[in-house]
Amino acid sequence: MPPAAPAAEPTSDPDEPDASDQRRDAWVINQFYGQVHATSATFGVSGAAVGGGHASVGRLPGINVDHALRYFAPPDGYVRAAALLREQCLVFLTGDEGTGRRASAFALLRDRIGTDGRINGLSPAVSLAQLVESEFVSGRGYVVLDWLGEKRDGVVQAFDAGRLADRLKRAGAHLVVTTDQRATARRDLGNFTVQWSPPDPSSIFQVYLERVGTLDEAEIDLVGARIAELRLPGEVARLLDRLPQGVDAALAEVEHTEQIRVSKWFATTSSWDDLLWVGALAFAHELPERTFEEKHARLREIEHAEDLRRSTLGEAGTTVEPLQGRRTLYRDGGLVARRYGDDPVGNVGWEERRVVFVADGMREHVLRELYECDYRLWRPLRIWINELAGSSSVEVRLQLALAVTLLARDRSAAPEVWDMLGQWSRGRAAERFTAVSALSFMAGEDALAPAALRLVLDWTDGAGQSPAVTAAMALGGPLGMRYPTEAERWLWHLSTRGRPIRLLAARSLGLLFCTVADELDSATLLLKRLVLRLRRTLEQAPDPRWVSYAVETVLEVLSAEQLEHSEPVVARLLRLCPSAVEPVGVLWAEVLRSLPHRSTAMDTLSATLESLAKHDGTENAVRALGDVLCRELTSAECVLLRRELSWALSSPVDPSISRPVVAALLAALAGKGARPALG
């Protein structure tokens, strides 16, 4: 039966973003994420090839695995881990981030399945019980990177780990899980766990010499001495990656030099206003000069008010220093500079200068120094930062989001960042946008993405409406791209909640579909999962309203348009990916047979057909779509659909172009043997 129309619901908060706002915000985040921030920091998955995506779930490209293993040297514990994986098909690598767990997981799996074997990444939010119920393919390797753990007793974890090992043995597959100490009760998982520590840096250098071998003896001594001072494999790999630019350039280690310069500045500065200026710049970087000075002035006001409060409470106060002018900050040896950006319209001489650090890499080091300052500085900064999060300027909010992401790289400051994001998730729309932007940046960081996912999943249930709305928005962006299966599952769950959450979740699922559409297989897989979820809802939904909500969510996905232009994503899939025809047809059959949604569904289908008609050779795809519709709908529904389509498509913008496509679909719907989609 078609679902009944849902009862009237209260109107949403006027502060909630509408569909156009959410789409614009997604576009802005993706543009800033992919372009603007690159001048200020480096984001991306370590071990991924240049230009590679951020996904760590699903099939992992062999080129990414090769890149991660380019200088791999087995550390202590590797032999034991290899033995456990060989005997039990399951091993947990437990240790701190940066100790080489990721590369070691790939190496262990390659040892078992060969260099040509396929490695699949699984969600870090998956539970052991869910893994036990998963389907594993013989001869394939699986990895859970940065597993989040679960809130269950360690004995229960050990029981499920044993079941999982048996499941893997029967399937002939192998699984490596990387995690930190907090995610496992090690005394109970000891039979499967190996405590991980980084390899000797010199052994990594030796691998480099064996594979590249372009250095003379003097250069080997110089580089070897510097590498011996490093601690983590990633630091060694970054130095080795710079060697093709020359040994001197590699040993200069720009980041290290910048860190020393920042540390010296903080140790020697005597001007409180200079400190406030640099503090403001760390969170409001690369803004037009007048905009930045306005923000800095507001920080001074807040600091002065805090100073008066301390004086009233009997604490030691200070006298606010007078503004010293701009020139003192830009003197040689300082940290601050002014520069003109790229002028997109050619109005050279009219563009306003922007305030920046002398070197892009300084920003992260300044943020770390600021966090180590005492409460007198950090308290006014925190008040001011929260004001920035609600700014009407998108550029200000994005720069703040980038700053808190850089700050979260500092393990000691990370709890402060999570607290900020939690506060913003409960705030107004602008603050939630800032939180979503920060989570989007974190999605590109191996160390931060799992923690960002954990935070967002905590917001999805029991944290209140505003955090759930923020979670829905975040899962529709880069974080959802990195963990598409997890994002799709939770967005579908959120689409059954109250109106504000439900609408945002449905839109985010549509946006997620847009963002993964460049990878045709990923987009098709998302549609196939939606088919399963929709059918399960139609058969088992305890509340009739859930059926209506599910149809609305599917319709949102089917109507999604590409971010850059107005072509429906489904039209592009039908043109370029024949395997997408089946799930698209099944989904459309269900939304078309729903009376409350048929009008909107017909409009969406008409728009898709008109888009397809603009491309040559699409009649076959449309005919295949019609065959699926004919199979899924009853004979009576096919007759009704043909009549309504004939009327809806009778006056297209250009009948001569649309006629072949329309005729192909109508002819397919006239086929015999139509049957119901569900029993």
C-alpha positions as CSV (number, residue, x, y, z in Angstrom):
1,M,0.0,0.0,0.0
2,P,1.2,3.5,-0.7
3,P,2.1,5.3,2.5
4,A,-0.4,7.7,4.0
5,A,0.4,11.4,4.0
6,P,2.2,12.3,7.2
7,A,0.5,14.5,9.8
8,A,1.3,18.2,9.9
9,E,4.5,19.0,11.7
10,P,5.6,22.1,13.4
11,T,7.6,24.6,11.3
12,S,11.3,24.4,11.7
13,D,13.5,26.9,13.5
14,P,14.0,30.0,11.2
15,D,17.7,29.7,12.1
16,E,18.0,26.3,10.4
17,P,19.5,26.4,6.9
18,D,17.1,25.6,4.1
19,A,18.0,23.4,1.1
20,S,19.8,26.2,-0.8
21,D,21.7,27.2,2.3
22,Q,22.9,23.6,2.9
23,R,23.8,23.1,-0.7
24,R,25.7,26.4,-0.8
25,D,27.6,25.6,2.4
26,A,28.5,22.2,1.0
27,W,29.9,23.8,-2.1
28,V,31.8,26.5,-0.1
29,I,33.4,23.8,2.2
30,N,34.4,21.7,-0.8
31,Q,35.9,24.7,-2.6
32,F,37.8,26.0,0.4
33,Y,38.8,22.5,1.4
34,G,40.2,21.7,-2.0
35,Q,41.9,25.0,-2.8
36,V,42.1,27.9,-0.4
37,H,43.4,26.1,2.6
38,A,46.3,24.5,0.7
39,T,48.4,27.7,1.1
40,S,48.3,27.5,4.8
41,A,48.5,23.8,5.7
42,T,48.9,20.4,4.2
43,F,46.0,18.0,4.6
44,G,45.5,14.5,3.2
45,V,45.8,10.9,4.0
46,S,49.3,9.9,4.8
47,G,50.4,7.2,2.5
48,A,48.0,8.2,-0.2
49,A,49.2,9.0,-3.6
50,V,49.2,12.7,-4.6
51,G,45.8,13.7,-5.8
52,G,44.2,10.6,-4.2
53,G,41.0,10.6,-2.3
54,H,40.4,10.5,1.4
55,A,38.4,7.3,1.6
56,S,39.8,4.7,4.0
57,V,36.7,2.5,3.7
58,G,36.0,0.3,0.7
59,R,38.5,-1.0,-1.7
60,L,41.9,0.6,-1.1
61,P,43.7,1.4,-4.3
62,G,46.9,-0.6,-4.8
63,I,48.9,2.6,-5.6
64,N,48.0,4.0,-2.1
65,V,49.1,0.8,-0.4
66,D,52.4,0.9,-2.4
67,H,53.0,4.5,-1.4
68,A,52.4,3.7,2.3
69,L,55.0,0.9,2.0
70,R,57.6,2.8,0.0
71,Y,60.1,2.8,2.9
72,F,58.6,0.1,5.1
73,A,60.9,-1.6,7.6
74,P,59.4,-4.2,9.9
75,P,59.5,-3.0,13.6
76,D,59.8,-5.2,16.7
77,G,56.6,-7.2,17.1
78,Y,56.1,-7.7,13.3
79,V,57.1,-11.4,13.5
80,R,54.6,-12.1,16.3
81,A,51.9,-10.1,14.5
82,A,52.5,-12.1,11.3
83,A,52.3,-15.4,13.2
84,L,49.0,-14.4,14.8
85,L,47.6,-13.3,11.4
86,R,48.7,-16.6,9.8
87,E,47.3,-18.8,12.6
88,Q,44.2,-16.9,13.6
89,C,43.5,-14.7,10.6
90,L,43.0,-11.8,13.0
91,V,45.3,-9.4,14.8
92,F,45.0,-6.1,16.6
93,L,47.9,-3.6,16.4
94,T,47.7,-1.4,19.5
95,G,49.8,1.7,19.9
96,D,50.0,5.5,19.5
97,E,49.3,7.3,16.3
98,G,52.4,7.7,14.2
99,T,54.1,4.5,15.2
100,G,53.6,2.9,11.8
101,R,50.5,0.8,12.5
102,R,48.9,1.7,9.2
103,A,51.8,0.7,7.0
104,S,52.4,-2.4,9.1
105,A,48.8,-3.5,8.6
106,F,49.2,-3.2,4.9
107,A,52.5,-5.1,4.9
108,L,51.0,-7.9,7.1
109,L,48.1,-8.3,4.7
110,R,50.3,-8.2,1.6
111,D,52.4,-11.1,3.2
112,R,49.2,-13.2,3.4
113,I,47.4,-12.3,0.1
114,G,50.2,-11.3,-2.1
115,T,51.0,-8.0,-3.8
116,D,48.1,-8.4,-6.3
117,G,45.6,-9.2,-3.6
118,R,42.7,-6.9,-2.8
119,I,42.6,-5.0,0.5
120,N,39.2,-3.6,1.7
121,G,39.0,-1.0,4.4
122,L,36.1,-1.3,7.0
123,S,34.5,1.4,9.1
124,P,36.4,2.4,12.3
125,A,32.9,2.6,14.0
126,V,32.1,-1.1,13.4
127,S,31.6,-3.3,16.4
128,L,33.1,-6.8,16.7
129,A,29.6,-8.3,16.7
130,Q,28.9,-6.5,13.4
131,L,32.1,-7.9,12.0
132,V,31.1,-11.4,13.0
133,E,28.0,-11.0,10.8
134,S,29.9,-9.6,7.9
135,E,30.5,-11.4,4.6
136,F,34.2,-12.0,3.9
137,V,35.6,-13.1,0.6
138,S,38.2,-15.8,0.4
139,G,41.7,-14.6,-0.4
140,R,41.0,-11.0,0.4
141,G,42.6,-8.8,3.1
142,Y,40.6,-6.5,5.3
143,V,41.7,-3.7,7.6
144,V,40.0,-1.5,10.2
145,L,42.2,1.6,10.5
146,D,41.9,3.5,13.8
147,W,39.2,1.4,15.3
148,L,37.1,3.4,17.8
149,G,36.4,0.4,20.1
150,E,33.0,-0.2,21.8
151,K,31.4,0.4,25.2
152,R,31.2,-3.2,26.2
153,D,32.9,-5.4,28.8
154,G,36.3,-6.8,27.8
155,V,35.2,-10.4,28.3
156,V,32.4,-9.8,25.8
157,Q,34.9,-8.3,23.4
158,A,37.2,-11.3,23.8
159,F,34.2,-13.7,23.0
160,D,33.3,-11.8,19.9
161,A,37.0,-11.6,18.8
162,G,37.1,-15.4,19.0
163,R,34.0,-15.8,17.0
164,L,35.4,-13.3,14.4
165,A,38.6,-15.3,14.1
166,D,36.6,-18.5,13.4
167,R,34.5,-16.6,10.9
168,L,37.6,-15.4,9.0
169,K,39.2,-18.8,9.0
170,R,36.1,-20.4,7.5
171,A,36.0,-17.7,4.9
172,G,39.7,-17.8,4.1
173,A,40.2,-14.1,4.7
174,H,42.5,-12.0,6.9
175,L,41.7,-8.9,9.1
176,V,44.1,-6.5,10.7
177,V,42.7,-3.9,13.2
178,T,44.8,-0.8,14.2
179,T,43.7,1.0,17.4
180,D,45.0,2.7,20.4
181,Q,45.1,1.5,24.0
182,R,41.8,3.0,25.0
183,A,39.8,1.1,22.5
184,T,40.6,-2.4,23.8
185,A,40.6,-4.2,27.1
186,R,44.0,-5.7,26.3
187,R,44.0,-8.2,29.2
188,D,41.0,-9.9,27.4
189,L,42.2,-9.5,23.8
190,G,45.8,-10.4,24.5
191,N,45.6,-13.5,22.4
192,F,44.9,-11.3,19.4
193,T,46.8,-8.1,20.3
194,V,50.4,-6.9,19.6
195,Q,51.6,-3.7,21.2
196,W,53.1,-1.6,18.4
197,S,56.2,0.5,18.5
198,P,57.9,2.4,15.7
199,P,60.8,0.8,13.8
200,D,64.4,2.0,14.2
201,P,64.7,5.1,12.0
202,S,68.0,3.9,10.6
203,S,66.3,0.7,9.3
204,I,63.9,2.9,7.3
205,F,66.8,4.9,5.8
206,Q,68.5,1.6,4.9
207,V,65.3,0.6,2.9
208,Y,65.5,3.9,1.1
209,L,69.2,3.4,0.2
210,E,68.5,-0.1,-1.1
211,R,65.6,1.0,-3.3
212,V,66.9,4.4,-4.4
213,G,70.7,4.5,-3.6
214,T,71.5,7.9,-5.1
215,L,73.5,9.4,-2.2
216,D,77.3,9.5,-1.9
217,E,79.0,8.5,1.4
218,A,79.3,12.0,2.7
219,E,75.6,12.6,2.1
220,I,74.6,9.3,3.7
221,D,76.5,10.3,6.8
222,L,74.8,13.7,6.9
223,V,71.3,12.3,6.3
224,G,71.8,9.3,8.6
225,A,72.9,11.5,11.5
226,R,69.7,13.7,11.1
227,I,67.5,10.6,10.8
228,A,68.9,9.2,14.0
229,E,67.5,12.2,15.8
230,L,63.9,11.6,14.6
231,R,61.4,9.4,16.4
232,L,58.4,8.5,14.2
233,P,58.3,6.8,10.8
234,G,56.3,9.6,9.3
235,E,59.0,12.1,10.2
236,V,61.7,10.0,8.5
237,A,59.5,9.4,5.4
238,R,58.9,13.2,5.0
239,L,62.7,13.8,5.2
240,L,63.4,11.0,2.6
241,D,60.7,12.4,0.3
242,R,62.5,15.7,0.2
243,L,65.9,14.2,-0.7
244,P,65.2,14.5,-4.5
245,Q,65.2,18.3,-4.0
246,G,68.8,18.0,-2.7
247,V,70.3,16.9,0.5
248,D,70.8,20.5,1.8
249,A,67.1,21.4,1.1
250,A,66.0,18.2,2.9
251,L,68.1,18.8,5.9
252,A,66.9,22.4,6.2
253,E,63.6,20.9,7.4
254,V,61.5,24.0,6.9
255,E,58.9,23.1,9.5
256,H,61.6,22.6,12.1
257,T,63.2,26.0,11.3
258,E,59.8,27.7,11.5
259,Q,59.1,26.0,14.9
260,I,62.4,27.3,16.3
261,R,61.6,30.8,15.0
262,V,58.1,30.8,16.6
263,S,59.4,29.5,19.9
264,K,62.1,32.2,20.0
265,W,59.6,34.9,19.3
266,F,57.3,33.8,22.1
267,A,60.3,33.6,24.5
268,T,61.4,37.1,23.7
269,T,58.3,39.2,23.0
270,S,57.6,41.8,25.7
271,S,54.5,43.5,24.1
272,W,51.1,42.2,25.3
273,D,49.5,43.8,22.3
274,D,51.9,42.0,19.9
275,L,50.9,38.7,21.7
276,L,47.2,39.5,21.2
277,W,47.8,40.4,17.6
278,V,49.6,37.2,16.8
279,G,47.0,35.2,18.7
280,A,44.3,36.8,16.7
281,L,46.1,36.1,13.4
282,A,46.4,32.4,14.3
283,F,42.7,32.0,14.3
284,A,41.8,34.7,11.7
285,H,44.5,34.2,9.2
286,E,44.8,35.6,5.7
287,L,41.8,38.0,6.1
288,P,41.7,41.5,4.5
289,E,43.6,43.9,6.6
290,R,40.7,46.0,7.7
291,T,38.6,42.9,8.6
292,F,41.5,41.5,10.6
293,E,42.1,44.7,12.5
294,E,38.4,44.8,13.4
295,K,38.6,41.3,14.8
296,H,41.8,42.1,16.7
297,A,40.2,45.2,18.2
298,R,37.3,43.1,19.5
299,L,39.8,40.7,21.1
300,R,41.4,43.7,22.8
301,E,38.0,44.7,24.2
302,I,37.4,41.3,25.5
303,E,40.8,41.0,27.1
304,H,40.4,44.5,28.7
305,A,37.0,43.4,30.1
306,E,38.6,40.3,31.5
307,D,41.3,42.3,33.1
308,L,38.8,44.6,34.8
309,R,37.0,41.5,36.0
310,R,40.2,40.1,37.6
311,S,40.8,43.4,39.2
312,T,37.3,43.4,40.7
313,L,37.9,40.0,42.1
314,G,41.2,41.1,43.7
315,E,43.4,39.3,41.2
316,A,46.5,41.0,39.7
317,G,45.5,43.3,36.8
318,T,47.4,44.9,34.0
319,T,47.3,48.1,32.2
320,V,46.2,47.8,28.6
321,E,49.0,48.9,26.4
322,P,48.3,51.6,23.8
323,L,48.2,50.5,20.1
324,Q,51.7,50.7,18.7
325,G,50.7,51.0,15.1
326,R,51.2,48.4,12.4
327,R,54.9,48.8,11.5
328,T,56.4,47.3,14.7
329,L,54.8,44.0,14.0
330,Y,56.2,43.8,10.4
331,R,59.7,44.5,11.3
332,D,62.5,42.1,10.2
333,G,62.6,39.0,12.4
334,G,58.9,39.1,13.3
335,L,56.2,36.6,12.5
336,V,53.6,38.8,10.7
337,A,53.5,40.0,7.1
338,R,51.1,41.6,4.6
339,R,50.6,40.5,1.1
340,Y,48.3,40.7,-1.9
341,G,46.5,37.6,-3.0
342,D,45.8,36.5,-6.5
343,D,43.5,39.1,-8.1
344,P,40.8,37.2,-10.0
345,V,39.4,40.3,-11.8
346,G,42.6,42.0,-12.7
347,N,42.0,45.1,-10.6
348,V,45.6,45.3,-9.6
349,G,46.2,48.1,-7.0
350,W,42.6,48.0,-5.7
351,E,42.7,44.7,-3.8
352,E,43.1,45.0,-0.1
353,R,46.2,43.5,1.6
354,R,45.8,40.5,3.7
355,V,47.5,39.8,7.0
356,V,49.5,36.5,7.1
357,F,52.4,34.8,8.8
358,V,55.8,35.2,7.2
359,A,55.8,31.5,6.5
360,D,52.7,29.4,6.0
361,G,53.9,26.6,8.3
362,M,54.2,29.0,11.3
363,R,50.5,29.0,11.9
364,E,50.4,25.6,13.5
365,H,53.4,26.3,15.7
366,V,51.9,29.6,16.9
367,L,48.7,27.8,17.8
368,R,50.6,25.3,19.9
369,E,52.5,28.1,21.7
370,L,49.3,29.9,22.4
371,Y,47.7,26.9,23.9
372,E,50.7,26.6,26.3
373,C,50.2,30.2,27.4
374,D,48.6,30.8,30.8
375,Y,44.9,31.2,31.5
376,R,45.1,35.0,31.3
377,L,45.6,34.8,27.5
378,W,43.6,31.7,26.7
379,R,40.4,32.8,28.5
380,P,39.8,36.0,26.4
381,L,40.9,34.1,23.3
382,R,38.3,31.4,24.0
383,I,35.6,33.9,24.4
384,W,36.6,35.7,21.2
385,I,36.9,32.4,19.3
386,N,33.3,31.5,20.2
387,E,32.2,34.9,18.8
388,L,34.1,34.2,15.6
389,A,32.3,30.9,15.2
390,G,29.0,32.8,14.9
391,S,30.4,35.4,12.5
392,S,28.3,36.4,9.4
393,S,31.4,36.1,7.3
394,V,31.9,32.7,5.7
395,E,35.6,33.4,5.2
396,V,36.1,34.2,8.9
397,R,34.4,31.0,9.9
398,L,36.3,28.9,7.5
399,Q,39.7,30.3,8.7
400,L,38.6,29.6,12.3
401,A,37.7,26.0,11.4
402,L,41.1,25.5,9.8
403,A,42.8,26.9,12.9
404,V,41.0,24.6,15.3
405,T,41.9,21.7,13.0
406,L,45.6,22.6,13.1
407,L,45.3,23.0,16.9
408,A,43.7,19.5,17.2
409,R,46.9,18.1,15.8
410,D,48.4,18.9,19.2
411,R,47.3,16.0,21.4
412,S,47.3,18.1,24.6
413,A,45.0,20.7,22.9
414,A,42.6,18.2,21.3
415,P,40.2,18.0,24.3
416,E,39.8,21.8,24.1
417,V,39.0,21.5,20.4
418,W,36.4,18.7,21.0
419,D,34.8,20.9,23.7
420,M,34.6,23.9,21.3
421,L,33.0,21.8,18.5
422,G,30.5,20.4,21.0
423,Q,29.6,23.9,22.1
424,W,29.2,25.1,18.5
425,S,27.1,22.1,17.6
426,R,24.5,23.3,20.1
427,G,24.6,26.9,18.8
428,R,23.1,28.9,16.0
429,A,23.3,27.9,12.3
430,A,26.6,29.9,11.8
431,E,28.3,28.1,14.7
432,R,27.1,24.7,13.5
433,F,28.5,25.6,10.0
434,T,31.9,26.3,11.7
435,A,31.8,23.0,13.5
436,V,31.0,21.2,10.2
437,S,33.8,23.0,8.4
438,A,36.3,21.9,11.0
439,L,35.1,18.3,10.9
440,S,35.5,18.5,7.1
441,F,39.1,19.5,7.4
442,M,39.7,16.8,10.0
443,A,38.4,14.2,7.5
444,G,41.6,14.7,5.6
445,E,43.8,13.8,8.5
446,D,44.6,10.2,9.4
447,A,45.0,11.1,13.1
448,L,41.9,13.3,13.3
449,A,39.4,11.6,11.1
450,P,38.5,8.7,13.4
451,A,38.1,11.1,16.4
452,A,35.9,13.4,14.3
453,L,33.8,10.4,13.3
454,R,33.5,9.3,17.0
455,L,32.4,12.9,18.0
456,V,29.8,13.1,15.2
457,L,28.3,9.6,16.0
458,D,28.0,10.7,19.7
459,W,25.9,13.6,18.5
460,T,23.5,11.4,16.5
461,D,21.7,10.0,19.5
462,G,20.8,11.4,22.9
463,A,22.8,14.6,22.5
464,G,19.8,16.8,21.5
465,Q,18.3,18.2,18.3
466,S,21.0,20.8,17.4
467,P,24.0,18.4,17.7
468,A,22.0,15.8,15.7
469,V,21.4,18.4,13.0
470,T,25.1,19.3,13.0
471,A,26.0,15.6,12.7
472,A,23.7,15.2,9.7
473,M,25.4,18.2,8.0
474,A,28.9,16.8,8.7
475,L,28.1,13.3,7.4
476,G,27.0,14.9,4.1
477,G,30.5,16.4,3.5
478,P,34.1,15.2,3.4
479,L,33.7,13.2,6.6
480,G,31.0,11.2,4.9
481,M,33.2,10.8,1.8
482,R,35.9,9.2,4.0
483,Y,33.4,6.9,5.7
484,P,30.6,6.6,3.1
485,T,29.0,3.4,4.5
486,E,28.9,4.7,8.1
487,A,27.6,8.1,6.8
488,E,24.8,6.5,4.7
489,R,23.7,4.3,7.6
490,W,23.5,7.1,10.1
491,L,21.9,9.6,7.8
492,W,19.2,7.0,7.0
493,H,18.7,6.6,10.7
494,L,18.5,10.3,11.3
495,S,16.0,10.7,8.5
496,T,13.4,9.0,10.7
497,R,13.7,11.6,13.5
498,G,11.9,14.8,14.1
499,R,11.4,17.3,11.3
500,P,14.5,19.5,11.5
501,I,16.8,16.5,11.9
502,R,15.0,14.5,9.3
503,L,15.1,17.2,6.6
504,L,18.7,18.0,7.2
505,A,19.6,14.3,7.1
506,A,17.8,13.7,3.8
507,R,19.5,16.7,2.2
508,S,22.9,15.5,3.5
509,L,22.3,12.1,2.0
510,G,21.6,13.8,-1.3
511,L,24.7,15.9,-0.9
512,L,26.8,12.8,0.0
513,F,25.5,11.2,-3.2
514,C,26.6,14.3,-5.1
515,T,30.1,14.2,-3.6
516,V,30.7,10.5,-4.3
517,A,29.3,10.7,-7.8
518,D,32.7,11.3,-9.4
519,E,33.4,7.7,-8.5
520,L,30.7,5.9,-10.4
521,D,31.1,2.6,-8.6
522,S,30.8,4.3,-5.2
523,A,27.7,6.2,-6.2
524,T,26.1,3.0,-7.5
525,L,27.0,1.1,-4.4
526,L,25.3,3.8,-2.3
527,L,22.1,3.4,-4.4
528,K,22.2,-0.4,-3.9
529,R,22.4,0.1,-0.2
530,L,19.5,2.5,-0.3
531,V,17.4,-0.2,-2.1
532,L,18.0,-2.6,0.7
533,R,17.2,0.0,3.4
534,L,14.0,1.1,1.6
535,R,12.7,-2.4,1.1
536,R,13.4,-3.2,4.7
537,T,11.5,-0.1,5.8
538,L,8.6,-0.9,3.5
539,E,8.3,-4.4,4.9
540,Q,9.1,-3.9,8.6
541,A,8.5,-0.3,9.5
542,P,6.6,-0.2,12.9
543,D,5.4,3.3,12.3
544,P,3.6,4.2,9.0
545,R,5.2,7.6,9.0
546,W,8.6,6.0,8.6
547,V,7.5,4.7,5.2
548,S,6.7,8.2,4.1
549,Y,10.0,9.5,5.5
550,A,11.9,6.8,3.7
551,V,10.3,7.6,0.4
552,E,11.0,11.4,0.9
553,T,14.7,10.6,1.6
554,V,15.0,8.4,-1.5
555,L,13.4,11.2,-3.5
556,E,15.9,13.7,-2.2
557,V,18.7,11.4,-3.5
558,L,17.1,10.9,-6.9
559,S,16.6,14.7,-7.3
560,A,20.1,15.6,-6.2
561,E,22.0,17.8,-8.7
562,Q,25.7,18.1,-9.1
563,L,27.2,20.9,-7.0
564,E,28.9,22.6,-10.0
565,H,25.9,22.7,-12.3
566,S,22.3,21.6,-12.6
567,E,22.6,18.2,-14.2
568,P,20.9,15.5,-12.0
569,V,23.4,13.1,-10.6
570,V,21.2,10.2,-11.5
571,A,21.2,11.3,-15.2
572,R,25.0,11.2,-15.2
573,L,25.0,7.8,-13.6
574,L,22.6,6.4,-16.2
575,R,24.7,7.8,-19.0
576,L,28.0,6.5,-17.8
577,C,27.4,3.5,-15.6
578,P,25.1,0.7,-16.8
579,S,25.2,-1.1,-13.5
580,A,23.4,1.9,-11.9
581,V,20.2,1.4,-14.0
582,E,18.9,-1.5,-11.8
583,P,19.0,0.3,-8.4
584,V,17.8,3.6,-9.9
585,G,14.9,1.9,-11.5
586,V,13.9,0.1,-8.3
587,L,14.1,3.3,-6.2
588,W,12.1,5.2,-8.8
589,A,9.4,2.5,-8.9
590,E,8.8,2.9,-5.2
591,V,8.6,6.7,-5.1
592,L,6.3,6.7,-8.2
593,R,3.9,4.3,-6.6
594,S,3.6,6.5,-3.5
595,L,0.6,8.7,-4.0
596,P,1.7,11.6,-1.7
597,H,5.0,11.8,-3.5
598,R,4.0,11.0,-7.1
599,S,3.8,14.6,-8.3
600,T,7.3,15.5,-7.1
601,A,8.6,12.2,-8.4
602,M,7.2,12.8,-11.8
603,D,8.8,16.3,-11.9
604,T,12.1,14.8,-10.9
605,L,11.9,12.0,-13.5
606,S,10.9,14.5,-16.2
607,A,14.0,16.7,-15.3
608,T,16.2,13.6,-15.5
609,L,14.9,12.5,-18.9
610,E,15.3,16.1,-20.3
611,S,18.9,16.1,-19.1
612,L,19.5,12.7,-20.7
613,A,18.0,13.9,-24.0
614,K,20.7,16.4,-24.3
615,H,23.3,13.7,-24.8
616,D,23.7,11.3,-27.7
617,G,23.1,7.6,-27.4
618,T,21.1,7.7,-24.1
619,E,18.0,5.9,-25.5
620,N,19.4,2.5,-24.5
621,A,19.9,3.6,-20.9
622,V,16.4,5.0,-20.8
623,R,15.0,1.8,-22.3
624,A,16.8,-0.3,-19.7
625,L,15.4,2.0,-16.9
626,G,11.9,1.5,-18.4
627,D,12.4,-2.3,-18.3
628,V,13.2,-2.2,-14.6
629,L,10.2,0.0,-13.9
630,C,8.0,-2.3,-15.9
631,R,9.3,-5.3,-13.8
632,E,8.9,-3.6,-10.5
633,L,5.4,-2.0,-11.0
634,T,2.1,-3.8,-11.5
635,S,0.4,-3.7,-14.9
636,A,-2.1,-1.2,-13.6
637,E,0.7,1.0,-12.3
638,C,2.5,0.8,-15.6
639,V,-0.6,1.9,-17.5
640,L,-1.1,4.8,-15.1
641,L,2.6,5.8,-15.3
642,R,2.6,5.8,-19.1
643,R,-0.5,8.0,-19.2
644,E,1.0,10.5,-16.6
645,L,4.4,10.5,-18.3
646,S,2.8,11.1,-21.7
647,W,1.1,14.2,-20.3
648,A,4.0,15.4,-18.2
649,L,6.5,15.1,-21.1
650,S,4.1,16.3,-23.8
651,S,5.6,19.8,-23.8
652,P,9.3,19.7,-23.2
653,V,11.6,22.6,-23.8
654,D,12.7,21.1,-27.2
655,P,10.4,18.3,-28.3
656,S,12.6,17.3,-31.2
657,I,15.4,16.5,-28.8
658,S,13.4,14.8,-26.1
659,R,11.1,12.7,-28.3
660,P,13.5,9.7,-28.8
661,V,14.2,9.4,-25.0
662,V,10.5,9.8,-24.1
663,A,9.5,7.2,-26.8
664,A,12.1,4.7,-25.5
665,L,10.7,4.9,-21.9
666,L,7.1,4.7,-22.9
667,A,7.8,1.7,-25.2
668,A,9.5,-0.1,-22.3
669,L,6.6,0.6,-20.0
670,A,4.3,-1.0,-22.5
671,G,6.1,-4.4,-22.0
672,K,4.2,-7.4,-20.6
673,G,4.6,-9.4,-17.4
674,A,4.9,-6.5,-15.0
675,R,4.7,-7.6,-11.4
676,P,4.8,-6.0,-7.9
677,A,8.1,-5.0,-6.5
678,L,7.3,-6.5,-3.1
679,G,5.1,-9.3,-1.9
